[in-house]
Amino acid sequence: MDLLSSLLSGIRADGSVVAHAVLSAPWTIHFADRAPLIMVSVVRGGGTLVLADGSRTRLGVGDTALVQAKEPFQLSDAASASERPPIEYELSCFAPDTIVDTELRCTTPEYVACGTEGDAAEETSLIVGVYRASGHRHERLLRALPAVMVVGSDSDVCEWLAKIAADAVRFSAGSQALMDRLIDWSLVCTLRDWLAREQHCAPAWYRGMIDPVVGPALEAIHAKPFERWTVASLAAEAAVSRALFAKRFTEVMGQPPLAYLTEWRMAEAEELLADPARSVAQVATTVGYSDAFGFSAAFKRSRGASPTEFRAALV
């Protein structure tokens, strides 16, 4: 499994909550959920995202924004010169059957039309998806991303997305599974497009994945963290000399190969320790340690707590 797929395995739609809204200006949506990521796709019209710190991001037709919603934020229409006060909506998808003085709400799943019917050219049509998370693996991905990332798509793609969302609710059989997979697909596509476009500021692990020397070694580490990897054996995976490999890996990843290997093993161990059915000895073997004592010492050096203490803190 490639690293991006691995990191995304901890953040995906499962019982996803989705809202589709058609809004007539002036309007403001307050996003109340605190979630790892909230996706906002603009099918028609547009608006301005305003985060809790006051930073603003403009969204237009075909744009999809991924927002790390650690704090509530809002999206407002662009009609700032309107003489009428905006209609205010609150979107709180994690609170079942939430309705706040408006028709805009989320259930699991839902297709909602808000505002009054008017000139389609003056309306904004949005699709909003909220992601849940499990475990800690996704945190490494989120730390490497900006608070808001925006990727533009063909407007036809957005129209197709809106149609699928409507059909999912219209036909109840399988609608939840369909929406979960649709939201997962949107997340992967948006992240891949952003990373490919922003390679200069993409995280080191992404640049390593596409590097001809580092990439094969990373793939080997992620596929078999339990192997007794050495710099020489990883260099063999990359088909280059040991010296060239060590130099290139450190340049791209910002740390030596074996330091990265240890960090990846510890990250994997965190996920495995969350499963109470696995003993510490089993976790140790899975991530490449011959005994629980050596693993426990390495884990405590890395995480500041023993595996047992780490597991107890999860309860």
C-alpha positions as YAML, in Angstrom:
chain: A
units: angstrom
residues:
- id: 1
  name: MET
  ca: [0.00, 0.00, 0.00]
- id: 2
  name: ASP
  ca: [1.36, 3.44, -0.90]
- id: 3
  name: LEU
  ca: [1.79, 5.95, 1.91]
- id: 4
  name: LEU
  ca: [-1.06, 8.27, 0.90]
- id: 5
  name: SER
  ca: [-3.48, 5.33, 0.86]
- id: 6
  name: SER
  ca: [-2.20, 4.23, 4.27]
- id: 7
  name: LEU
  ca: [-2.62, 7.68, 5.79]
- id: 8
  name: LEU
  ca: [-6.11, 7.99, 4.32]
- id: 9
  name: SER
  ca: [-7.16, 4.66, 5.79]
- id: 10
  name: GLY
  ca: [-7.83, 6.40, 9.10]
- id: 11
  name: ILE
  ca: [-10.04, 9.14, 7.70]
- id: 12
  name: ARG
  ca: [-12.94, 8.14, 5.58]
- id: 13
  name: ALA
  ca: [-16.67, 8.32, 5.30]
- id: 14
  name: ASP
  ca: [-18.50, 5.74, 7.40]
- id: 15
  name: GLY
  ca: [-22.10, 6.68, 7.98]
- id: 16
  name: SER
  ca: [-21.29, 9.89, 6.12]
- id: 17
  name: VAL
  ca: [-23.31, 13.02, 6.57]
- id: 18
  name: VAL
  ca: [-23.94, 15.07, 3.45]
- id: 19
  name: ALA
  ca: [-25.97, 18.14, 2.63]
- id: 20
  name: HIS
  ca: [-26.78, 19.70, -0.71]
- id: 21
  name: ALA
  ca: [-27.96, 23.32, -0.58]
- id: 22
  name: VAL
  ca: [-29.25, 25.77, -3.18]
- id: 23
  name: LEU
  ca: [-29.03, 29.26, -1.71]
- id: 24
  name: SER
  ca: [-30.29, 32.64, -2.92]
- id: 25
  name: ALA
  ca: [-28.19, 35.67, -1.89]
- id: 26
  name: PRO
  ca: [-27.60, 37.12, 0.59]
- id: 27
  name: TRP
  ca: [-26.73, 34.18, 2.87]
- id: 28
  name: THR
  ca: [-24.20, 32.92, 5.39]
- id: 29
  name: ILE
  ca: [-23.62, 29.32, 6.49]
- id: 30
  name: HIS
  ca: [-22.07, 28.70, 9.88]
- id: 31
  name: PHE
  ca: [-20.29, 25.32, 10.07]
- id: 32
  name: ALA
  ca: [-20.54, 24.21, 13.69]
- id: 33
  name: ASP
  ca: [-18.94, 20.76, 13.47]
- id: 34
  name: ARG
  ca: [-15.40, 20.14, 14.64]
- id: 35
  name: ALA
  ca: [-14.19, 17.49, 12.23]
- id: 36
  name: PRO
  ca: [-10.86, 16.39, 10.76]
- id: 37
  name: LEU
  ca: [-12.02, 17.55, 7.35]
- id: 38
  name: ILE
  ca: [-15.09, 19.17, 5.84]
- id: 39
  name: MET
  ca: [-15.48, 19.20, 2.06]
- id: 40
  name: VAL
  ca: [-17.30, 22.04, 0.32]
- id: 41
  name: SER
  ca: [-17.88, 21.71, -3.45]
- id: 42
  name: VAL
  ca: [-19.37, 24.58, -5.47]
- id: 43
  name: VAL
  ca: [-21.71, 23.46, -8.26]
- id: 44
  name: ARG
  ca: [-23.01, 26.96, -9.09]
- id: 45
  name: GLY
  ca: [-22.29, 30.45, -7.81]
- id: 46
  name: GLY
  ca: [-19.64, 30.83, -5.13]
- id: 47
  name: GLY
  ca: [-18.75, 32.43, -1.84]
- id: 48
  name: THR
  ca: [-15.98, 33.22, 0.64]
- id: 49
  name: LEU
  ca: [-14.75, 30.87, 3.36]
- id: 50
  name: VAL
  ca: [-13.92, 32.68, 6.60]
- id: 51
  name: LEU
  ca: [-11.98, 30.76, 9.24]
- id: 52
  name: ALA
  ca: [-11.98, 31.44, 12.97]
- id: 53
  name: ASP
  ca: [-8.72, 33.41, 12.62]
- id: 54
  name: GLY
  ca: [-10.31, 35.71, 10.03]
- id: 55
  name: SER
  ca: [-8.45, 34.34, 7.01]
- id: 56
  name: ARG
  ca: [-10.50, 34.31, 3.80]
- id: 57
  name: THR
  ca: [-10.57, 31.99, 0.79]
- id: 58
  name: ARG
  ca: [-12.66, 32.67, -2.31]
- id: 59
  name: LEU
  ca: [-14.53, 29.74, -3.89]
- id: 60
  name: GLY
  ca: [-15.96, 29.75, -7.39]
- id: 61
  name: VAL
  ca: [-17.79, 27.36, -9.69]
- id: 62
  name: GLY
  ca: [-16.05, 23.97, -9.82]
- id: 63
  name: ASP
  ca: [-13.94, 24.59, -6.71]
- id: 64
  name: THR
  ca: [-13.70, 22.01, -3.95]
- id: 65
  name: ALA
  ca: [-12.30, 23.10, -0.59]
- id: 66
  name: LEU
  ca: [-11.07, 20.79, 2.15]
- id: 67
  name: VAL
  ca: [-11.15, 22.53, 5.53]
- id: 68
  name: GLN
  ca: [-9.55, 21.25, 8.73]
- id: 69
  name: ALA
  ca: [-12.43, 22.18, 10.98]
- id: 70
  name: LYS
  ca: [-10.71, 22.43, 14.35]
- id: 71
  name: GLU
  ca: [-12.84, 25.51, 15.01]
- id: 72
  name: PRO
  ca: [-16.20, 26.59, 13.57]
- id: 73
  name: PHE
  ca: [-16.01, 28.58, 10.32]
- id: 74
  name: GLN
  ca: [-18.43, 30.12, 7.86]
- id: 75
  name: LEU
  ca: [-19.12, 30.52, 4.16]
- id: 76
  name: SER
  ca: [-20.79, 33.70, 2.89]
- id: 77
  name: ASP
  ca: [-22.04, 34.73, -0.53]
- id: 78
  name: ALA
  ca: [-20.17, 37.38, -2.50]
- id: 79
  name: ALA
  ca: [-23.03, 39.87, -2.61]
- id: 80
  name: SER
  ca: [-21.51, 42.18, -0.02]
- id: 81
  name: ALA
  ca: [-23.26, 45.21, -1.48]
- id: 82
  name: SER
  ca: [-26.73, 43.79, -0.84]
- id: 83
  name: GLU
  ca: [-29.07, 46.04, 1.12]
- id: 84
  name: ARG
  ca: [-30.78, 43.04, 2.71]
- id: 85
  name: PRO
  ca: [-29.29, 41.28, 5.74]
- id: 86
  name: PRO
  ca: [-28.11, 37.76, 4.93]
- id: 87
  name: ILE
  ca: [-30.16, 34.70, 5.81]
- id: 88
  name: GLU
  ca: [-28.10, 32.78, 8.33]
- id: 89
  name: TYR
  ca: [-27.93, 29.00, 8.32]
- id: 90
  name: GLU
  ca: [-26.16, 26.63, 10.67]
- id: 91
  name: LEU
  ca: [-24.84, 23.30, 9.44]
- id: 92
  name: SER
  ca: [-24.18, 20.78, 12.20]
- id: 93
  name: CYS
  ca: [-23.98, 17.33, 10.68]
- id: 94
  name: PHE
  ca: [-22.81, 15.48, 13.80]
- id: 95
  name: ALA
  ca: [-25.87, 16.57, 15.78]
- id: 96
  name: PRO
  ca: [-28.81, 14.46, 14.50]
- id: 97
  name: ASP
  ca: [-31.88, 16.31, 13.26]
- id: 98
  name: THR
  ca: [-30.37, 19.73, 13.94]
- id: 99
  name: ILE
  ca: [-32.50, 22.63, 12.66]
- id: 100
  name: VAL
  ca: [-31.53, 26.20, 13.51]
- id: 101
  name: ASP
  ca: [-34.22, 28.66, 12.32]
- id: 102
  name: THR
  ca: [-33.79, 27.46, 8.74]
- id: 103
  name: GLU
  ca: [-34.28, 24.49, 6.46]
- id: 104
  name: LEU
  ca: [-30.55, 23.73, 6.25]
- id: 105
  name: ARG
  ca: [-29.70, 20.65, 8.27]
- id: 106
  name: CYS
  ca: [-27.97, 17.28, 8.01]
- id: 107
  name: THR
  ca: [-29.14, 13.78, 8.60]
- id: 108
  name: THR
  ca: [-27.59, 10.60, 7.25]
- id: 109
  name: PRO
  ca: [-27.67, 11.23, 4.33]
- id: 110
  name: GLU
  ca: [-29.78, 14.16, 3.11]
- id: 111
  name: TYR
  ca: [-30.47, 16.27, 0.06]
- id: 112
  name: VAL
  ca: [-31.67, 19.75, 1.02]
- id: 113
  name: ALA
  ca: [-32.81, 22.73, -1.01]
- id: 114
  name: CYS
  ca: [-32.62, 26.04, 0.87]
- id: 115
  name: GLY
  ca: [-33.71, 29.56, 0.13]
- id: 116
  name: THR
  ca: [-36.33, 30.70, -2.32]
- id: 117
  name: GLU
  ca: [-36.60, 29.83, -5.97]
- id: 118
  name: GLY
  ca: [-35.08, 32.53, -8.10]
- id: 119
  name: ASP
  ca: [-32.80, 33.26, -11.00]
- id: 120
  name: ALA
  ca: [-30.42, 30.28, -11.25]
- id: 121
  name: ALA
  ca: [-27.65, 32.68, -12.25]
- id: 122
  name: GLU
  ca: [-27.92, 34.33, -8.83]
- id: 123
  name: GLU
  ca: [-28.05, 31.12, -6.81]
- id: 124
  name: THR
  ca: [-25.24, 29.18, -5.24]
- id: 125
  name: SER
  ca: [-25.40, 25.39, -5.20]
- id: 126
  name: LEU
  ca: [-23.14, 23.55, -2.76]
- id: 127
  name: ILE
  ca: [-22.37, 20.00, -1.73]
- id: 128
  name: VAL
  ca: [-20.96, 19.58, 1.78]
- id: 129
  name: GLY
  ca: [-19.48, 16.38, 3.20]
- id: 130
  name: VAL
  ca: [-18.16, 15.87, 6.73]
- id: 131
  name: TYR
  ca: [-15.50, 13.21, 7.41]
- id: 132
  name: ARG
  ca: [-15.12, 11.19, 10.54]
- id: 133
  name: ALA
  ca: [-11.79, 9.71, 11.68]
- id: 134
  name: SER
  ca: [-10.54, 6.68, 13.56]
- id: 135
  name: GLY
  ca: [-7.13, 6.06, 15.07]
- id: 136
  name: HIS
  ca: [-4.20, 8.44, 14.70]
- id: 137
  name: ARG
  ca: [-2.68, 7.61, 11.31]
- id: 138
  name: HIS
  ca: [-4.51, 10.42, 9.51]
- id: 139
  name: GLU
  ca: [-3.00, 13.05, 11.85]
- id: 140
  name: ARG
  ca: [0.34, 12.80, 10.05]
- id: 141
  name: LEU
  ca: [-1.42, 13.66, 6.81]
- id: 142
  name: LEU
  ca: [-3.33, 16.60, 8.27]
- id: 143
  name: ARG
  ca: [-0.23, 18.10, 9.90]
- id: 144
  name: ALA
  ca: [1.34, 18.37, 6.45]
- id: 145
  name: LEU
  ca: [-1.62, 20.17, 4.88]
- id: 146
  name: PRO
  ca: [-2.79, 23.79, 5.06]
- id: 147
  name: ALA
  ca: [-5.92, 24.70, 7.00]
- id: 148
  name: VAL
  ca: [-7.75, 25.16, 3.70]
- id: 149
  name: MET
  ca: [-6.83, 23.65, 0.35]
- id: 150
  name: VAL
  ca: [-8.76, 24.42, -2.83]
- id: 151
  name: VAL
  ca: [-8.75, 22.40, -6.04]
- id: 152
  name: GLY
  ca: [-10.63, 23.46, -9.15]
- id: 153
  name: SER
  ca: [-12.55, 20.92, -11.22]
- id: 154
  name: ASP
  ca: [-14.57, 20.92, -14.39]
- id: 155
  name: SER
  ca: [-18.07, 22.22, -13.63]
- id: 156
  name: ASP
  ca: [-19.49, 19.11, -15.32]
- id: 157
  name: VAL
  ca: [-17.85, 16.99, -12.61]
- id: 158
  name: CYS
  ca: [-19.60, 19.04, -9.92]
- id: 159
  name: GLU
  ca: [-22.96, 18.70, -11.68]
- id: 160
  name: TRP
  ca: [-22.41, 14.95, -11.83]
- id: 161
  name: LEU
  ca: [-21.58, 14.92, -8.12]
- id: 162
  name: ALA
  ca: [-24.80, 16.79, -7.34]
- id: 163
  name: LYS
  ca: [-26.84, 14.34, -9.42]
- id: 164
  name: ILE
  ca: [-25.33, 11.33, -7.66]
- id: 165
  name: ALA
  ca: [-26.05, 12.90, -4.27]
- id: 166
  name: ALA
  ca: [-29.67, 13.46, -5.25]
- id: 167
  name: ASP
  ca: [-30.06, 9.93, -6.63]
- id: 168
  name: ALA
  ca: [-28.53, 8.42, -3.48]
- id: 169
  name: VAL
  ca: [-31.35, 9.87, -1.38]
- id: 170
  name: ARG
  ca: [-34.08, 9.23, -3.94]
- id: 171
  name: PHE
  ca: [-33.35, 5.49, -3.97]
- id: 172
  name: SER
  ca: [-32.99, 4.38, -0.36]
- id: 173
  name: ALA
  ca: [-31.51, 0.93, -1.02]
- id: 174
  name: GLY
  ca: [-27.73, 1.24, -0.69]
- id: 175
  name: SER
  ca: [-27.85, 5.04, -0.41]
- id: 176
  name: GLN
  ca: [-25.59, 5.21, 2.64]
- id: 177
  name: ALA
  ca: [-22.91, 3.00, 1.09]
- id: 178
  name: LEU
  ca: [-23.09, 5.01, -2.12]
- id: 179
  name: MET
  ca: [-22.63, 8.32, -0.32]
- id: 180
  name: ASP
  ca: [-19.77, 6.95, 1.80]
- id: 181
  name: ARG
  ca: [-17.87, 5.82, -1.28]
- id: 182
  name: LEU
  ca: [-18.66, 9.04, -3.15]
- id: 183
  name: ILE
  ca: [-17.27, 11.18, -0.32]
- id: 184
  name: ASP
  ca: [-14.19, 8.95, -0.05]
- id: 185
  name: TRP
  ca: [-13.62, 9.26, -3.80]
- id: 186
  name: SER
  ca: [-13.92, 13.06, -3.64]
- id: 187
  name: LEU
  ca: [-11.38, 13.25, -0.81]
- id: 188
  name: VAL
  ca: [-8.78, 11.12, -2.59]
- id: 189
  name: CYS
  ca: [-9.18, 13.00, -5.90]
- id: 190
  name: THR
  ca: [-8.95, 16.40, -4.23]
- id: 191
  name: LEU
  ca: [-5.84, 15.49, -2.23]
- id: 192
  name: ARG
  ca: [-4.08, 13.91, -5.21]
- id: 193
  name: ASP
  ca: [-4.76, 16.95, -7.37]
- id: 194
  name: TRP
  ca: [-3.56, 19.37, -4.67]
- id: 195
  name: LEU
  ca: [-0.38, 17.41, -3.93]
- id: 196
  name: ALA
  ca: [0.47, 17.09, -7.63]
- id: 197
  name: ARG
  ca: [-0.04, 20.81, -8.16]
- id: 198
  name: GLU
  ca: [1.72, 21.99, -5.01]
- id: 199
  name: GLN
  ca: [4.78, 19.75, -5.12]
- id: 200
  name: HIS
  ca: [7.04, 22.60, -4.00]
- id: 201
  name: CYS
  ca: [5.25, 22.76, -0.63]
- id: 202
  name: ALA
  ca: [4.03, 19.16, -0.45]
- id: 203
  name: PRO
  ca: [5.21, 17.14, 2.58]
- id: 204
  name: ALA
  ca: [8.51, 15.26, 2.37]
- id: 205
  name: TRP
  ca: [6.82, 11.86, 2.32]
- id: 206
  name: TYR
  ca: [4.93, 12.81, -0.85]
- id: 207
  name: ARG
  ca: [8.06, 14.08, -2.59]
- id: 208
  name: GLY
  ca: [9.74, 10.86, -1.51]
- id: 209
  name: MET
  ca: [6.98, 8.75, -3.03]
- id: 210
  name: ILE
  ca: [7.56, 10.22, -6.49]
- id: 211
  name: ASP
  ca: [11.37, 10.31, -6.24]
- id: 212
  name: PRO
  ca: [12.99, 7.56, -8.38]
- id: 213
  name: VAL
  ca: [15.57, 6.74, -5.68]
- id: 214
  name: VAL
  ca: [13.59, 7.24, -2.48]
- id: 215
  name: GLY
  ca: [10.24, 5.96, -3.77]
- id: 216
  name: PRO
  ca: [11.13, 2.24, -4.06]
- id: 217
  name: ALA
  ca: [12.62, 2.23, -0.57]
- id: 218
  name: LEU
  ca: [9.56, 3.90, 0.95]
- id: 219
  name: GLU
  ca: [7.31, 1.40, -0.79]
- id: 220
  name: ALA
  ca: [9.37, -1.45, 0.66]
- id: 221
  name: ILE
  ca: [9.29, 0.02, 4.19]
- id: 222
  name: HIS
  ca: [5.54, 0.61, 4.13]
- id: 223
  name: ALA
  ca: [4.79, -2.83, 2.66]
- id: 224
  name: LYS
  ca: [7.03, -4.74, 5.09]
- id: 225
  name: PRO
  ca: [7.87, -2.72, 8.22]
- id: 226
  name: PHE
  ca: [8.71, -6.02, 9.97]
- id: 227
  name: GLU
  ca: [11.69, -6.73, 7.70]
- id: 228
  name: ARG
  ca: [15.19, -6.28, 9.12]
- id: 229
  name: TRP
  ca: [15.94, -3.40, 6.82]
- id: 230
  name: THR
  ca: [19.42, -1.91, 6.59]
- id: 231
  name: VAL
  ca: [20.67, 1.02, 4.55]
- id: 232
  name: ALA
  ca: [22.28, -1.49, 2.18]
- id: 233
  name: SER
  ca: [19.10, -3.53, 1.68]
- id: 234
  name: LEU
  ca: [17.01, -0.40, 1.12]
- id: 235
  name: ALA
  ca: [19.60, 0.85, -1.38]
- id: 236
  name: ALA
  ca: [19.21, -2.47, -3.19]
- id: 237
  name: GLU
  ca: [15.46, -1.84, -3.46]
- id: 238
  name: ALA
  ca: [16.29, 1.47, -5.15]
- id: 239
  name: ALA
  ca: [18.99, -0.17, -7.31]
- id: 240
  name: VAL
  ca: [21.62, 2.42, -6.36]
- id: 241
  name: SER
  ca: [24.75, 2.44, -4.24]
- id: 242
  name: ARG
  ca: [24.51, 2.63, -0.46]
- id: 243
  name: ALA
  ca: [26.21, 6.05, -0.34]
- id: 244
  name: LEU
  ca: [24.01, 7.56, -3.05]
- id: 245
  name: PHE
  ca: [20.87, 6.18, -1.47]
- id: 246
  name: ALA
  ca: [21.66, 7.45, 2.03]
- id: 247
  name: LYS
  ca: [22.51, 10.92, 0.71]
- id: 248
  name: ARG
  ca: [19.44, 11.20, -1.50]
- id: 249
  name: PHE
  ca: [17.05, 9.83, 1.13]
- id: 250
  name: THR
  ca: [18.25, 12.31, 3.73]
- id: 251
  name: GLU
  ca: [18.00, 15.22, 1.25]
- id: 252
  name: VAL
  ca: [14.42, 14.40, 0.27]
- id: 253
  name: MET
  ca: [12.99, 13.14, 3.54]
- id: 254
  name: GLY
  ca: [14.90, 15.35, 5.97]
- id: 255
  name: GLN
  ca: [16.12, 12.39, 8.03]
- id: 256
  name: PRO
  ca: [18.29, 9.28, 7.52]
- id: 257
  name: PRO
  ca: [16.66, 6.07, 6.23]
- id: 258
  name: LEU
  ca: [16.80, 4.12, 9.50]
- id: 259
  name: ALA
  ca: [15.43, 7.08, 11.47]
- id: 260
  name: TYR
  ca: [12.46, 7.19, 9.09]
- id: 261
  name: LEU
  ca: [12.04, 3.41, 9.42]
- id: 262
  name: THR
  ca: [11.85, 3.69, 13.20]
- id: 263
  name: GLU
  ca: [9.35, 6.54, 13.03]
- id: 264
  name: TRP
  ca: [7.13, 4.62, 10.63]
- id: 265
  name: ARG
  ca: [7.25, 1.53, 12.84]
- id: 266
  name: MET
  ca: [6.21, 3.61, 15.86]
- id: 267
  name: ALA
  ca: [3.32, 5.17, 13.91]
- id: 268
  name: GLU
  ca: [2.16, 1.70, 12.89]
- id: 269
  name: ALA
  ca: [2.54, 0.51, 16.48]
- id: 270
  name: GLU
  ca: [0.23, 3.29, 17.69]
- id: 271
  name: GLU
  ca: [-2.51, 2.04, 15.39]
- id: 272
  name: LEU
  ca: [-2.02, -1.58, 16.42]
- id: 273
  name: LEU
  ca: [-1.98, -0.77, 20.14]
- id: 274
  name: ALA
  ca: [-5.45, 0.70, 19.77]
- id: 275
  name: ASP
  ca: [-6.68, -2.88, 19.24]
- id: 276
  name: PRO
  ca: [-6.97, -4.44, 22.74]
- id: 277
  name: ALA
  ca: [-6.99, -7.92, 21.23]
- id: 278
  name: ARG
  ca: [-3.31, -7.56, 20.25]
- id: 279
  name: SER
  ca: [-0.69, -8.13, 22.90]
- id: 280
  name: VAL
  ca: [2.36, -5.87, 23.12]
- id: 281
  name: ALA
  ca: [4.48, -8.83, 21.99]
- id: 282
  name: GLN
  ca: [2.31, -9.29, 18.89]
- id: 283
  name: VAL
  ca: [2.59, -5.58, 18.06]
- id: 284
  name: ALA
  ca: [6.35, -5.75, 18.50]
- id: 285
  name: THR
  ca: [6.66, -8.63, 16.03]
- id: 286
  name: THR
  ca: [4.37, -6.97, 13.51]
- id: 287
  name: VAL
  ca: [6.51, -3.83, 13.35]
- id: 288
  name: GLY
  ca: [9.84, -5.62, 13.21]
- id: 289
  name: TYR
  ca: [11.09, -6.17, 16.77]
- id: 290
  name: SER
  ca: [12.19, -9.60, 17.92]
- id: 291
  name: ASP
  ca: [11.01, -9.13, 21.51]
- id: 292
  name: ALA
  ca: [8.62, -6.95, 23.48]
- id: 293
  name: PHE
  ca: [11.37, -5.50, 25.68]
- id: 294
  name: GLY
  ca: [13.32, -3.98, 22.80]
- id: 295
  name: PHE
  ca: [10.11, -2.68, 21.24]
- id: 296
  name: SER
  ca: [8.89, -1.16, 24.53]
- id: 297
  name: ALA
  ca: [12.18, 0.68, 25.02]
- id: 298
  name: ALA
  ca: [12.13, 2.04, 21.45]
- id: 299
  name: PHE
  ca: [8.48, 3.07, 21.76]
- id: 300
  name: LYS
  ca: [9.08, 4.90, 25.03]
- id: 301
  name: ARG
  ca: [12.06, 6.77, 23.55]
- id: 302
  name: SER
  ca: [9.92, 7.85, 20.63]
- id: 303
  name: ARG
  ca: [6.58, 8.54, 22.29]
- id: 304
  name: GLY
  ca: [7.52, 9.29, 25.89]
- id: 305
  name: ALA
  ca: [5.36, 6.49, 27.26]
- id: 306
  name: SER
  ca: [5.55, 2.72, 27.29]
- id: 307
  name: PRO
  ca: [3.19, 0.75, 25.02]
- id: 308
  name: THR
  ca: [1.12, -0.24, 28.05]
- id: 309
  name: GLU
  ca: [0.85, 3.38, 29.24]
- id: 310
  name: PHE
  ca: [0.00, 4.54, 25.71]
- id: 311
  name: ARG
  ca: [-2.76, 1.93, 25.42]
- id: 312
  name: ALA
  ca: [-4.20, 2.82, 28.83]
- id: 313
  name: ALA
  ca: [-4.41, 6.49, 27.82]
- id: 314
  name: LEU
  ca: [-6.60, 5.56, 24.85]
- id: 315
  name: VAL
  ca: [-9.38, 4.24, 27.07]
...
